[in-house]
C-alpha cells in the first residue's frame, strides 16, 4: 500500500511532509484515502485540507478516515458517475464542512431561515459571510432613483424592529445556538 501512496505522491508532486502524514495513517485509512484521492484526482492543497479536516473529525468523533470517506453522506458523492470531478469535489467539501462544523452549519441555516421569513423585497438583500466570518450582517439596497432610495430606507427602519433581525444578530454573536 505504501508503494501505491508513494507513486500517487510522485505523480501529483505532493511534498514529502504531506506524504508522510498520509503514510502514517493506518493501512485501512491510507488505502481508502488513496481510493478517494484517485477518484477525485486530488492534488497537494486538497489533500492537506482533507487530511486536516478528517484528522479533526476522526479525533473529535472517534472514527476512522474510512468511516468518514465511506459514510452514507460522502461516498455516494465521490462515486457518482454522473458528476464531474469539480462538482464531486465541491459537494464533498460542502458535506465534510457540514460534518466538521455542525453547529456553525445549523446557525447558518437558522440565519437564512430568519432572512427568508422577513419576506424582503428584491431591492433589499441581507446576507452573512461564509462561515459567519467576522460575525456581521451585510445589507445591500438597490435603487434607481432618489425617491425609491428614500422609500427603501424607510422600509429598512421598520425592518430593524423585527424580531428576526435581532435573532440573526443573536446567531452571529453565538448567543443563540
OpenMM code with the backbone's topology and positions (N, CA, C; nanometers):
from openmm import Vec3, app, unit

residues = "UNK UNK UNK UNK UNK UNK UNK UNK UNK UNK UNK UNK UNK UNK UNK UNK UNK UNK UNK UNK UNK UNK UNK UNK UNK UNK UNK UNK UNK UNK UNK UNK UNK UNK UNK UNK UNK UNK UNK UNK UNK UNK UNK UNK UNK UNK UNK UNK UNK UNK UNK UNK UNK UNK UNK UNK UNK UNK UNK UNK UNK UNK UNK UNK UNK UNK UNK UNK UNK UNK UNK UNK UNK UNK UNK UNK UNK UNK UNK UNK UNK UNK UNK UNK UNK UNK UNK UNK UNK UNK UNK UNK UNK UNK UNK UNK UNK UNK UNK UNK UNK UNK UNK UNK UNK UNK UNK UNK UNK UNK UNK UNK UNK UNK UNK UNK UNK UNK UNK UNK UNK UNK UNK UNK UNK UNK UNK UNK UNK UNK UNK UNK UNK UNK UNK UNK UNK UNK UNK UNK UNK UNK UNK UNK UNK UNK UNK UNK UNK UNK UNK UNK UNK UNK UNK UNK UNK UNK UNK UNK UNK UNK UNK UNK UNK UNK UNK UNK UNK UNK UNK UNK UNK UNK UNK UNK UNK".split()
positions = [
    Vec3(0.0819, -0.1194, 0.0000),
    Vec3(0.0000, 0.0000, 0.0000),
    Vec3(0.0861, 0.1256, 0.0000),
    Vec3(0.1906, 0.1263, 0.0832),
    Vec3(0.2769, 0.2443, 0.0895),
    Vec3(0.3363, 0.2782, -0.0469),
    Vec3(0.3682, 0.1739, -0.1243),
    Vec3(0.4245, 0.1968, -0.2577),
    Vec3(0.3237, 0.2716, -0.3465),
    Vec3(0.1970, 0.2325, -0.3392),
    Vec3(0.0925, 0.2963, -0.4205),
    Vec3(0.0740, 0.4425, -0.3790),
    Vec3(0.0814, 0.4691, -0.2486),
    Vec3(0.0690, 0.6074, -0.1994),
    Vec3(0.1893, 0.6892, -0.2455),
    Vec3(0.3092, 0.6311, -0.2341),
    Vec3(0.4319, 0.6999, -0.2794),
    Vec3(0.4220, 0.7318, -0.4288),
    Vec3(0.3746, 0.6366, -0.5068),
    Vec3(0.3612, 0.6558, -0.6512),
    Vec3(0.2615, 0.7675, -0.6817),
    Vec3(0.1483, 0.7675, -0.6123),
    Vec3(0.0494, 0.8739, -0.6313),
    Vec3(0.1124, 1.0086, -0.5964),
    Vec3(0.1851, 1.0106, -0.4873),
    Vec3(0.2526, 1.1336, -0.4455),
    Vec3(0.3502, 1.1843, -0.5498),
    Vec3(0.4238, 1.0950, -0.6122),
    Vec3(0.5179, 1.1337, -0.7192),
    Vec3(0.4416, 1.1890, -0.8398),
    Vec3(0.3378, 1.1193, -0.8781),
    Vec3(0.2592, 1.1617, -0.9944),
    Vec3(0.1955, 1.2986, -0.9746),
    Vec3(0.1531, 1.3270, -0.8534),
    Vec3(0.0833, 1.4528, -0.8239),
    Vec3(0.1756, 1.5577, -0.7619),
    Vec3(0.3055, 1.5289, -0.7534),
    Vec3(0.4051, 1.6214, -0.6980),
    Vec3(0.3670, 1.6681, -0.5569),
    Vec3(0.3312, 1.5718, -0.4736),
    Vec3(0.2938, 1.6013, -0.3354),
    Vec3(0.4206, 1.6059, -0.2509),
    Vec3(0.4322, 1.7121, -0.1730),
    Vec3(0.5514, 1.7297, -0.0897),
    Vec3(0.5658, 1.6174, 0.0123),
    Vec3(0.6879, 1.5905, 0.0470),
    Vec3(0.7219, 1.4806, 0.1380),
    Vec3(0.6487, 1.4935, 0.2717),
    Vec3(0.6424, 1.6133, 0.3249),
    Vec3(0.5785, 1.6350, 0.4545),
    Vec3(0.4313, 1.5903, 0.4516),
    Vec3(0.3619, 1.6240, 0.3464),
    Vec3(0.2215, 1.5847, 0.3335),
    Vec3(0.2108, 1.4343, 0.3121),
    Vec3(0.2993, 1.3810, 0.2301),
    Vec3(0.3010, 1.2373, 0.2035),
    Vec3(0.3266, 1.1588, 0.3323),
    Vec3(0.4149, 1.2095, 0.4169),
    Vec3(0.4444, 1.1423, 0.5449),
    Vec3(0.3206, 1.1353, 0.6333),
    Vec3(0.2423, 1.2414, 0.6354),
    Vec3(0.1174, 1.2396, 0.7136),
    Vec3(0.0280, 1.1267, 0.6643),
    Vec3(0.0197, 1.1152, 0.5334),
    Vec3(-0.0647, 1.0119, 0.4725),
    Vec3(-0.0108, 0.8729, 0.5062),
    Vec3(0.1188, 0.8566, 0.4946),
    Vec3(0.1809, 0.7260, 0.5188),
    Vec3(0.1705, 0.6820, 0.6651),
    Vec3(0.1507, 0.7767, 0.7559),
    Vec3(0.1388, 0.7427, 0.8976),
    Vec3(-0.0031, 0.7047, 0.9395),
    Vec3(-0.0952, 0.7094, 0.8459),
    Vec3(-0.2308, 0.6645, 0.8762),
    Vec3(-0.2319, 0.5124, 0.8854),
    Vec3(-0.3357, 0.4588, 0.9451),
    Vec3(-0.3498, 0.3128, 0.9465),
    Vec3(-0.3585, 0.2650, 0.8015),
    Vec3(-0.3301, 0.1391, 0.7803),
    Vec3(-0.3346, 0.0852, 0.6444),
    Vec3(-0.4730, 0.1033, 0.5826),
    Vec3(-0.5750, 0.0782, 0.6603),
    Vec3(-0.7130, 0.0902, 0.6126),
    Vec3(-0.7452, 0.2353, 0.5737),
    Vec3(-0.7045, 0.3295, 0.6590),
    Vec3(-0.7305, 0.4703, 0.6304),
    Vec3(-0.6489, 0.5192, 0.5117),
    Vec3(-0.5232, 0.4774, 0.5048),
    Vec3(-0.4386, 0.5157, 0.3921),
    Vec3(-0.4931, 0.4631, 0.2610),
    Vec3(-0.5432, 0.3417, 0.2655),
    Vec3(-0.5981, 0.2776, 0.1459),
    Vec3(-0.7237, 0.3496, 0.0960),
    Vec3(-0.8147, 0.3804, 0.1871),
    Vec3(-0.9382, 0.4473, 0.1462),
    Vec3(-0.9097, 0.5901, 0.0997),
    Vec3(-0.8121, 0.6543, 0.1611),
    Vec3(-0.7759, 0.7894, 0.1169),
    Vec3(-0.7146, 0.7850, -0.0231),
    Vec3(-0.6409, 0.6793, -0.0534),
    Vec3(-0.5839, 0.6635, -0.1877),
    Vec3(-0.6960, 0.6453, -0.2910),
    Vec3(-0.7910, 0.5607, -0.2589),
    Vec3(-0.9051, 0.5398, -0.3498),
    Vec3(-0.9787, 0.6726, -0.3729),
    Vec3(-1.0034, 0.7443, -0.2670),
    Vec3(-1.0703, 0.8746, -0.2688),
    Vec3(-0.9895, 0.9751, -0.3512),
    Vec3(-0.8596, 0.9818, -0.3250),
    Vec3(-0.7716, 1.0759, -0.3952),
    Vec3(-0.7653, 1.0461, -0.5445),
    Vec3(-0.7563, 0.9200, -0.5788),
    Vec3(-0.7519, 0.8817, -0.7206),
    Vec3(-0.8815, 0.9201, -0.7917),
    Vec3(-0.9929, 0.8892, -0.7288),
    Vec3(-1.1238, 0.9180, -0.7898),
    Vec3(-1.1414, 1.0678, -0.8148),
    Vec3(-1.0950, 1.1488, -0.7201),
    Vec3(-1.1126, 1.2939, -0.7311),
    Vec3(-0.9897, 1.3641, -0.7900),
    Vec3(-0.8860, 1.2863, -0.8195),
    Vec3(-0.7625, 1.3421, -0.8754),
    Vec3(-0.7125, 1.4589, -0.7886),
    Vec3(-0.6991, 1.4300, -0.6614),
    Vec3(-0.6635, 1.5319, -0.5621),
    Vec3(-0.5152, 1.5655, -0.5680),
    Vec3(-0.4873, 1.6945, -0.5632),
    Vec3(-0.3502, 1.7433, -0.5564),
    Vec3(-0.3118, 1.7785, -0.4139),
    Vec3(-0.1968, 1.8387, -0.4009),
    Vec3(-0.1386, 1.8730, -0.2697),
    Vec3(-0.2324, 1.9539, -0.1797),
    Vec3(-0.2847, 2.0628, -0.2307),
    Vec3(-0.3649, 2.1516, -0.1453),
    Vec3(-0.4923, 2.0846, -0.0946),
    Vec3(-0.5638, 2.0186, -0.1844),
    Vec3(-0.6845, 1.9495, -0.1411),
    Vec3(-0.6508, 1.8357, -0.0458),
    Vec3(-0.5437, 1.7651, -0.0720),
    Vec3(-0.5049, 1.6547, 0.0144),
    Vec3(-0.4772, 1.7043, 0.1570),
    Vec3(-0.4013, 1.8112, 0.1683),
    Vec3(-0.3729, 1.8668, 0.3020),
    Vec3(-0.5006, 1.9099, 0.3721),
    Vec3(-0.5878, 1.9755, 0.2966),
    Vec3(-0.7148, 2.0208, 0.3530),
    Vec3(-0.7971, 1.9019, 0.4026),
    Vec3(-0.8092, 1.7974, 0.3198),
    Vec3(-0.8847, 1.6791, 0.3602),
    Vec3(-0.8198, 1.6093, 0.4792),
    Vec3(-0.6877, 1.6016, 0.4796),
    Vec3(-0.6179, 1.5411, 0.5942),
    Vec3(-0.6497, 1.6187, 0.7221),
    Vec3(-0.6402, 1.7511, 0.7160),
    Vec3(-0.6697, 1.8347, 0.8335),
    Vec3(-0.8109, 1.8092, 0.8833),
    Vec3(-0.9056, 1.8171, 0.7919),
    Vec3(-1.0465, 1.8036, 0.8307),
    Vec3(-1.0759, 1.6652, 0.8852),
    Vec3(-1.0259, 1.5634, 0.8165),
    Vec3(-1.0562, 1.4268, 0.8594),
    Vec3(-0.9859, 1.3921, 0.9903),
    Vec3(-0.8642, 1.4411, 1.0089),
    Vec3(-0.7955, 1.4164, 1.1361),
    Vec3(-0.8744, 1.4790, 1.2502),
    Vec3(-0.9230, 1.5999, 1.2277),
    Vec3(-1.0004, 1.6692, 1.3299),
    Vec3(-1.1294, 1.5935, 1.3625),
    Vec3(-1.2017, 1.5511, 1.2589),
    Vec3(-1.3271, 1.4786, 1.2803),
    Vec3(-1.3015, 1.3414, 1.3415),
    Vec3(-1.1967, 1.2735, 1.2952),
    Vec3(-1.1645, 1.1411, 1.3481),
    Vec3(-1.1341, 1.1501, 1.4977),
    Vec3(-1.0597, 1.2510, 1.5360),
    Vec3(-1.0258, 1.2701, 1.6776),
    Vec3(-1.1502, 1.3059, 1.7596),
    Vec3(-1.2269, 1.4026, 1.7106),
    Vec3(-1.3452, 1.4501, 1.7838),
    Vec3(-1.4518, 1.3417, 1.7970),
    Vec3(-1.4788, 1.2714, 1.6863),
    Vec3(-1.5890, 1.1752, 1.6832),
    Vec3(-1.5446, 1.0302, 1.7064),
    Vec3(-1.4145, 1.0092, 1.7272),
    Vec3(-1.3567, 0.8773, 1.7466),
    Vec3(-1.4025, 0.7827, 1.6342),
    Vec3(-1.3701, 0.8246, 1.5124),
    Vec3(-1.3990, 0.7452, 1.3924),
    Vec3(-1.2726, 0.7389, 1.3075),
    Vec3(-1.2733, 0.6520, 1.2099),
    Vec3(-1.1585, 0.6396, 1.1206),
    Vec3(-1.1832, 0.7208, 0.9936),
    Vec3(-1.0770, 0.7428, 0.9171),
    Vec3(-1.0914, 0.8063, 0.7861),
    Vec3(-1.1865, 0.7231, 0.7008),
    Vec3(-1.1715, 0.5911, 0.7119),
    Vec3(-1.2576, 0.5010, 0.6353),
    Vec3(-1.4043, 0.5275, 0.6694),
    Vec3(-1.4344, 0.5448, 0.7984),
    Vec3(-1.5721, 0.5740, 0.8396),
    Vec3(-1.6227, 0.7025, 0.7749),
    Vec3(-1.5357, 0.8016, 0.7674),
    Vec3(-1.5744, 0.9313, 0.7112),
    Vec3(-1.5937, 0.9211, 0.5603),
    Vec3(-1.4924, 0.8704, 0.4906),
    Vec3(-1.4932, 0.8651, 0.3441),
    Vec3(-1.6011, 0.7711, 0.2915),
    Vec3(-1.6272, 0.6630, 0.3649),
    Vec3(-1.7260, 0.5648, 0.3212),
    Vec3(-1.8644, 0.5906, 0.3818),
    Vec3(-1.8799, 0.7036, 0.4513),
    Vec3(-2.0096, 0.7328, 0.5132),
    Vec3(-2.1176, 0.7509, 0.4076),
    Vec3(-2.2406, 0.7340, 0.4513),
    Vec3(-2.3540, 0.7422, 0.3585),
    Vec3(-2.3739, 0.8828, 0.3023),
    Vec3(-2.3123, 0.9827, 0.3641),
    Vec3(-2.3271, 1.1187, 0.3113),
    Vec3(-2.2095, 1.1602, 0.2222),
    Vec3(-2.0978, 1.0882, 0.2270),
    Vec3(-1.9788, 1.1252, 0.1486),
    Vec3(-1.9580, 1.0329, 0.0288),
    Vec3(-1.9567, 0.9021, 0.0514),
    Vec3(-1.9249, 0.8076, -0.0564),
    Vec3(-2.0144, 0.8218, -0.1799),
    Vec3(-2.1461, 0.8358, -0.1632),
    Vec3(-2.2290, 0.8483, -0.2840),
    Vec3(-2.1923, 0.9694, -0.3712),
    Vec3(-2.1365, 1.0707, -0.3107),
    Vec3(-2.0978, 1.1901, -0.3871),
    Vec3(-1.9747, 1.1601, -0.4723),
    Vec3(-1.8675, 1.1105, -0.4097),
    Vec3(-1.7428, 1.0940, -0.4847),
    Vec3(-1.7445, 0.9732, -0.5774),
    Vec3(-1.8448, 0.8876, -0.5612),
    Vec3(-1.8552, 0.7725, -0.6514),
    Vec3(-1.9641, 0.7913, -0.7578),
    Vec3(-2.0287, 0.9049, -0.7573),
    Vec3(-2.1389, 0.9303, -0.8506),
    Vec3(-2.0853, 0.9506, -0.9924),
    Vec3(-2.1131, 0.8590, -1.0845),
    Vec3(-2.0591, 0.8694, -1.2209),
    Vec3(-2.1210, 0.9847, -1.3015),
    Vec3(-2.2321, 1.0380, -1.2545),
    Vec3(-2.2975, 1.1477, -1.3261),
    Vec3(-2.2310, 1.2820, -1.3011),
    Vec3(-2.1529, 1.2900, -1.1950),
    Vec3(-2.0899, 1.4169, -1.1588),
    Vec3(-1.9485, 1.4255, -1.2140),
    Vec3(-1.9102, 1.5462, -1.2539),
    Vec3(-1.7727, 1.5705, -1.2941),
    Vec3(-1.6851, 1.5880, -1.1713),
    Vec3(-1.5562, 1.5881, -1.1927),
    Vec3(-1.4595, 1.5990, -1.0829),
    Vec3(-1.4837, 1.7234, -0.9973),
    Vec3(-1.5011, 1.8395, -1.0601),
    Vec3(-1.5179, 1.9639, -0.9841),
    Vec3(-1.6458, 1.9638, -0.9011),
    Vec3(-1.7536, 1.9107, -0.9576),
    Vec3(-1.8785, 1.9016, -0.8814),
    Vec3(-1.8631, 1.8063, -0.7635),
    Vec3(-1.7975, 1.6940, -0.7858),
    Vec3(-1.7742, 1.5994, -0.6768),
    Vec3(-1.6935, 1.6655, -0.5654),
    Vec3(-1.5866, 1.7322, -0.6036),
    Vec3(-1.5001, 1.7969, -0.5056),
    Vec3(-1.5765, 1.9013, -0.4252),
    Vec3(-1.6525, 1.9848, -0.4943),
    Vec3(-1.7296, 2.0907, -0.4278),
    Vec3(-1.8297, 2.0300, -0.3306),
    Vec3(-1.9010, 1.9277, -0.3755),
    Vec3(-2.0036, 1.8667, -0.2904),
    Vec3(-1.9423, 1.7914, -0.1723),
    Vec3(-1.8312, 1.7226, -0.1964),
    Vec3(-1.7638, 1.6527, -0.0863),
    Vec3(-1.7167, 1.7545, 0.0167),
    Vec3(-1.6587, 1.8653, -0.0285),
    Vec3(-1.6124, 1.9681, 0.0649),
    Vec3(-1.7290, 2.0261, 0.1445),
    Vec3(-1.8410, 2.0502, 0.0782),
    Vec3(-1.9589, 2.1026, 0.1483),
    Vec3(-2.0059, 2.0043, 0.2551),
    Vec3(-2.0089, 1.8771, 0.2190),
    Vec3(-2.0564, 1.7760, 0.3142),
    Vec3(-1.9571, 1.7582, 0.4293),
    Vec3(-1.8282, 1.7585, 0.3990),
    Vec3(-1.7279, 1.7487, 0.5063),
    Vec3(-1.7365, 1.8695, 0.5991),
    Vec3(-1.7600, 1.9858, 0.5425),
    Vec3(-1.7755, 2.1074, 0.6230),
    Vec3(-1.8967, 2.0933, 0.7151),
    Vec3(-2.0057, 2.0392, 0.6600),
    Vec3(-2.1263, 2.0190, 0.7399),
    Vec3(-2.0991, 1.9222, 0.8555),
    Vec3(-2.0242, 1.8164, 0.8279),
    Vec3(-1.9916, 1.7190, 0.9318),
    Vec3(-1.8902, 1.7743, 1.0316),
    Vec3(-1.7986, 1.8550, 0.9823),
    Vec3(-1.6919, 1.9094, 1.0665),
    Vec3(-1.7431, 2.0182, 1.1599),
    Vec3(-1.8366, 2.1007, 1.1109),
    Vec3(-1.8866, 2.2144, 1.1885),
    Vec3(-2.0393, 2.2108, 1.1991),
    Vec3(-2.0956, 2.1117, 1.2644),
    Vec3(-2.2424, 2.1008, 1.2663),
    Vec3(-2.3126, 2.2211, 1.3297),
    Vec3(-2.2567, 2.2778, 1.4341),
    Vec3(-2.3207, 2.3930, 1.4998),
    Vec3(-2.3155, 2.5163, 1.4109),
    Vec3(-2.2040, 2.5368, 1.3430),
    Vec3(-2.1914, 2.6509, 1.2523),
    Vec3(-2.2908, 2.6385, 1.1372),
    Vec3(-2.2989, 2.5209, 1.0792),
    Vec3(-2.3909, 2.4977, 0.9675),
    Vec3(-2.5350, 2.5182, 1.0132),
    Vec3(-2.5673, 2.4713, 1.1335),
    Vec3(-2.7029, 2.4909, 1.1871),
    Vec3(-2.7309, 2.6406, 1.2067),
    Vec3(-2.6345, 2.7145, 1.2575),
    Vec3(-2.6527, 2.8596, 1.2759),
    Vec3(-2.6741, 2.9278, 1.1407),
    Vec3(-2.5971, 2.8888, 1.0397),
    Vec3(-2.6150, 2.9458, 0.9054),
    Vec3(-2.7558, 2.9187, 0.8533),
    Vec3(-2.8032, 2.7967, 0.8727),
    Vec3(-2.9393, 2.7615, 0.8277),
    Vec3(-3.0444, 2.8452, 0.8993),
    Vec3(-3.0275, 2.8598, 1.0290),
    Vec3(-3.1245, 2.9381, 1.1068),
    Vec3(-3.1248, 3.0846, 1.0634),
    Vec3(-3.0076, 3.1379, 1.0352),
    Vec3(-2.9998, 3.2773, 0.9887),
    Vec3(-3.0710, 3.2911, 0.8547),
    Vec3(-3.0438, 3.1988, 0.7622),
    Vec3(-3.1095, 3.2049, 0.6315),
    Vec3(-3.2611, 3.1910, 0.6457),
    Vec3(-3.3039, 3.1085, 0.7379),
    Vec3(-3.4474, 3.0914, 0.7635),
    Vec3(-3.5080, 3.2240, 0.8111),
    Vec3(-3.4397, 3.2926, 0.9016),
    Vec3(-3.4889, 3.4218, 0.9530),
    Vec3(-3.4963, 3.5250, 0.8405),
    Vec3(-3.3938, 3.5270, 0.7566),
    Vec3(-3.3916, 3.6236, 0.6455),
    Vec3(-3.5067, 3.5954, 0.5490),
    Vec3(-3.5301, 3.4685, 0.5170),
    Vec3(-3.6419, 3.4330, 0.4270),
    Vec3(-3.7763, 3.4693, 0.4893),
    Vec3(-3.7895, 3.4479, 0.6193),
    Vec3(-3.9147, 3.4768, 0.6903),
    Vec3(-3.9521, 3.6243, 0.6800),
    Vec3(-3.8526, 3.7112, 0.6696),
    Vec3(-3.8805, 3.8546, 0.6614),
    Vec3(-3.9469, 3.8934, 0.5300),
    Vec3(-3.9379, 3.8092, 0.4289),
    Vec3(-4.0028, 3.8377, 0.3011),
    Vec3(-3.9580, 3.9688, 0.2386),
    Vec3(-3.8293, 3.9910, 0.2357),
    Vec3(-3.7755, 4.1172, 0.1828),
    Vec3(-3.8030, 4.1328, 0.0336),
    Vec3(-3.8192, 4.2566, -0.0056),
    Vec3(-3.8335, 4.2867, -0.1479),
    Vec3(-3.6976, 4.2659, -0.2140),
    Vec3(-3.6985, 4.2446, -0.3440),
    Vec3(-3.5732, 4.2160, -0.4151),
    Vec3(-3.4736, 4.3315, -0.4094),
    Vec3(-3.5224, 4.4512, -0.3809),
    Vec3(-3.4307, 4.5670, -0.3732),
    Vec3(-3.3502, 4.5700, -0.2433),
    Vec3(-3.3908, 4.4912, -0.1454),
    Vec3(-3.3207, 4.4858, -0.0162),
    Vec3(-3.2724, 4.3427, 0.0050),
    Vec3(-3.1438, 4.3273, 0.0250),
    Vec3(-3.0876, 4.1944, 0.0490),
    Vec3(-3.0051, 4.1949, 0.1764),
    Vec3(-3.0269, 4.0949, 0.2576),
    Vec3(-2.9464, 4.0719, 0.3774),
    Vec3(-2.8701, 3.9421, 0.3558),
    Vec3(-2.7450, 3.9416, 0.3957),
    Vec3(-2.6649, 3.8200, 0.3843),
    Vec3(-2.5558, 3.8207, 0.4899),
    Vec3(-2.4970, 3.7044, 0.5084),
    Vec3(-2.3853, 3.6896, 0.6023),
    Vec3(-2.2696, 3.6255, 0.5266),
    Vec3(-2.1468, 3.6510, 0.5690),
    Vec3(-2.0327, 3.5898, 0.5005),
    Vec3(-2.0266, 3.4394, 0.5273),
    Vec3(-1.9593, 3.3680, 0.4373),
    Vec3(-1.9392, 3.2248, 0.4519),
    Vec3(-1.8756, 3.1951, 0.5864),
    Vec3(-1.9263, 3.0942, 0.6527),
    Vec3(-1.8785, 3.0501, 0.7839),
    Vec3(-1.8987, 3.1579, 0.8907),
    Vec3(-1.9871, 3.2523, 0.8619),
    Vec3(-2.0183, 3.3621, 0.9541),
    Vec3(-1.8935, 3.4392, 0.9950),
    Vec3(-1.7944, 3.4375, 0.9081),
    Vec3(-1.6654, 3.5023, 0.9331),
    Vec3(-1.6862, 3.6501, 0.9652),
    Vec3(-1.6365, 3.6921, 1.0780),
    Vec3(-1.6453, 3.8326, 1.1182),
    Vec3(-1.7709, 3.8643, 1.1970),
    Vec3(-1.8703, 3.7774, 1.1917),
    Vec3(-1.9917, 3.7973, 1.2706),
    Vec3(-2.0734, 3.9185, 1.2307),
    Vec3(-2.0755, 3.9528, 1.1030),
    Vec3(-2.1519, 4.0702, 1.0620),
    Vec3(-2.2596, 4.0365, 0.9599),
    Vec3(-2.3556, 4.1250, 0.9532),
    Vec3(-2.4665, 4.1145, 0.8588),
    Vec3(-2.4414, 4.2154, 0.7480),
    Vec3(-2.4555, 4.1710, 0.6239),
    Vec3(-2.4358, 4.2605, 0.5101),
    Vec3(-2.5725, 4.3022, 0.4563),
    Vec3(-2.5825, 4.4278, 0.4226),
    Vec3(-2.7056, 4.4848, 0.3713),
    Vec3(-2.6771, 4.5444, 0.2351),
    Vec3(-2.7619, 4.5111, 0.1396),
    Vec3(-2.7479, 4.5681, 0.0056),
    Vec3(-2.8832, 4.6264, -0.0337),
    Vec3(-2.8799, 4.7504, -0.0776),
    Vec3(-3.0006, 4.8177, -0.1222),
    Vec3(-2.9800, 4.8578, -0.2666),
    Vec3(-3.0787, 4.8254, -0.3510),
    Vec3(-3.0707, 4.8600, -0.4929),
    Vec3(-3.1779, 4.9641, -0.5225),
    Vec3(-3.1353, 5.0737, -0.5774),
    Vec3(-3.2288, 5.1813, -0.6064),
    Vec3(-3.1942, 5.2470, -0.7389),
    Vec3(-3.2974, 5.2873, -0.8102),
    Vec3(-3.2760, 5.3554, -0.9380),
    Vec3(-3.3128, 5.5033, -0.9311),
    Vec3(-3.3591, 5.5479, -0.8141),
    Vec3(-3.3928, 5.6901, -0.8009),
    Vec3(-3.3824, 5.7335, -0.6551),
    Vec3(-3.3780, 5.8640, -0.6367),
    Vec3(-3.3717, 5.9213, -0.5029),
    Vec3(-3.4976, 5.8863, -0.4244),
    Vec3(-3.6125, 5.8953, -0.4881),
    Vec3(-3.7397, 5.8658, -0.4222),
    Vec3(-3.7461, 5.7190, -0.3790),
    Vec3(-3.7014, 5.6326, -0.4680),
    Vec3(-3.7024, 5.4901, -0.4354),
    Vec3(-3.6086, 5.4616, -0.3175),
    Vec3(-3.4935, 5.5211, -0.3177),
    Vec3(-3.3982, 5.5022, -0.2085),
    Vec3(-3.4577, 5.5509, -0.0769),
    Vec3(-3.5228, 5.6637, -0.0812),
    Vec3(-3.5865, 5.7191, 0.0381),
    Vec3(-3.6917, 5.6212, 0.0929),
    Vec3(-3.7715, 5.5656, 0.0029),
    Vec3(-3.8741, 5.4683, 0.0410),
    Vec3(-3.8095, 5.3437, 0.1022),
    Vec3(-3.7039, 5.2951, 0.0402),
    Vec3(-3.6365, 5.1744, 0.0886),
    Vec3(-3.5719, 5.1967, 0.2251),
    Vec3(-3.5146, 5.3136, 0.2462),
    Vec3(-3.4555, 5.3452, 0.3769),
    Vec3(-3.5648, 5.3463, 0.4836),
    Vec3(-3.6819, 5.3939, 0.4482),
    Vec3(-3.7962, 5.3893, 0.5403),
    Vec3(-3.8345, 5.2462, 0.5737),
    Vec3(-3.8342, 5.1610, 0.4720),
    Vec3(-3.8643, 5.0197, 0.4949),
    Vec3(-3.7581, 4.9549, 0.5832),
    Vec3(-3.6335, 4.9971, 0.5631),
    Vec3(-3.5250, 4.9433, 0.6466),
    Vec3(-3.5450, 4.9805, 0.7929),
    Vec3(-3.5906, 5.1028, 0.8166),
    Vec3(-3.6126, 5.1482, 0.9538),
    Vec3(-3.7149, 5.0587, 1.0234),
    Vec3(-3.8225, 5.0213, 0.9537),
    Vec3(-3.9222, 4.9335, 1.0156),
    Vec3(-3.8697, 4.7898, 1.0257),
    Vec3(-3.7861, 4.7525, 0.9303),
    Vec3(-3.7266, 4.6188, 0.9313),
    Vec3(-3.6424, 4.5975, 1.0573),
    Vec3(-3.5749, 4.7016, 1.1032),
    Vec3(-3.4861, 4.6895, 1.2189),
    Vec3(-3.5605, 4.6528, 1.3463),
    Vec3(-3.6914, 4.6767, 1.3492),
    Vec3(-3.7702, 4.6443, 1.4677),
    Vec3(-3.8194, 4.4999, 1.4689),
    Vec3(-3.7951, 4.4270, 1.3620),
    Vec3(-3.8431, 4.2886, 1.3535),
    Vec3(-3.7585, 4.1963, 1.4399),
    Vec3(-3.8242, 4.1015, 1.5020),
    Vec3(-3.7567, 4.0055, 1.5899),
    Vec3(-3.6537, 3.9224, 1.5135),
    Vec3(-3.6806, 3.8955, 1.3858),
    Vec3(-3.5891, 3.8142, 1.3060),
    Vec3(-3.4513, 3.8789, 1.2948),
    Vec3(-3.4473, 4.0118, 1.2864),
    Vec3(-3.3187, 4.0823, 1.2773),
    Vec3(-3.2402, 4.0629, 1.4065),
    Vec3(-3.3081, 4.0759, 1.5191),
    Vec3(-3.2416, 4.0535, 1.6472),
    Vec3(-3.1920, 3.9093, 1.6562),
    Vec3(-3.2737, 3.8141, 1.6116),
    Vec3(-3.2353, 3.6733, 1.6168),
    Vec3(-3.1141, 3.6449, 1.5282),
    Vec3(-3.1074, 3.7098, 1.4125),
    Vec3(-2.9900, 3.6942, 1.3254),
    Vec3(-2.8652, 3.7382, 1.4009),
    Vec3(-2.8730, 3.8520, 1.4677),
    Vec3(-2.7564, 3.9000, 1.5427),
    Vec3(-2.7249, 3.8106, 1.6625),
    Vec3(-2.8266, 3.7499, 1.7200),
    Vec3(-2.8022, 3.6536, 1.8288),
    Vec3(-2.7213, 3.5351, 1.7764),
    Vec3(-2.7558, 3.4858, 1.6565),
    Vec3(-2.6804, 3.3752, 1.5976),
    Vec3(-2.5380, 3.4197, 1.5622),
    Vec3(-2.5258, 3.5403, 1.5078),
    Vec3(-2.3926, 3.5888, 1.4699),
    Vec3(-2.3006, 3.6045, 1.5903),
    Vec3(-2.3571, 3.6420, 1.7037),
    Vec3(-2.2757, 3.6619, 1.8235),
    Vec3(-2.2544, 3.5329, 1.9018),
    Vec3(-2.3257, 3.4266, 1.8614),
    Vec3(-2.3125, 3.2991, 1.9321),
    Vec3(-2.4045, 3.2863, 2.0508),
    Vec3(-2.4915, 3.3852, 2.0718),
    Vec3(-2.5833, 3.3802, 2.1850),
    Vec3(-2.6957, 3.2801, 2.1619),
    Vec3(-2.7322, 3.2579, 2.0367),
    Vec3(-2.8378, 3.1604, 2.0040),
    Vec3(-2.7717, 3.0441, 1.9314),
    Vec3(-2.7847, 2.9281, 1.9832),
    Vec3(-2.7327, 2.8088, 1.9150),
    Vec3(-2.8073, 2.6877, 1.9615),
] * unit.nanometer
topology = app.Topology()
chain = topology.addChain("A")
for resn in residues:
    res = topology.addResidue(resn, chain)
    for name in ("N", "CA", "C"):
        topology.addAtom(name, app.Element.getBySymbol(name[0]), res)
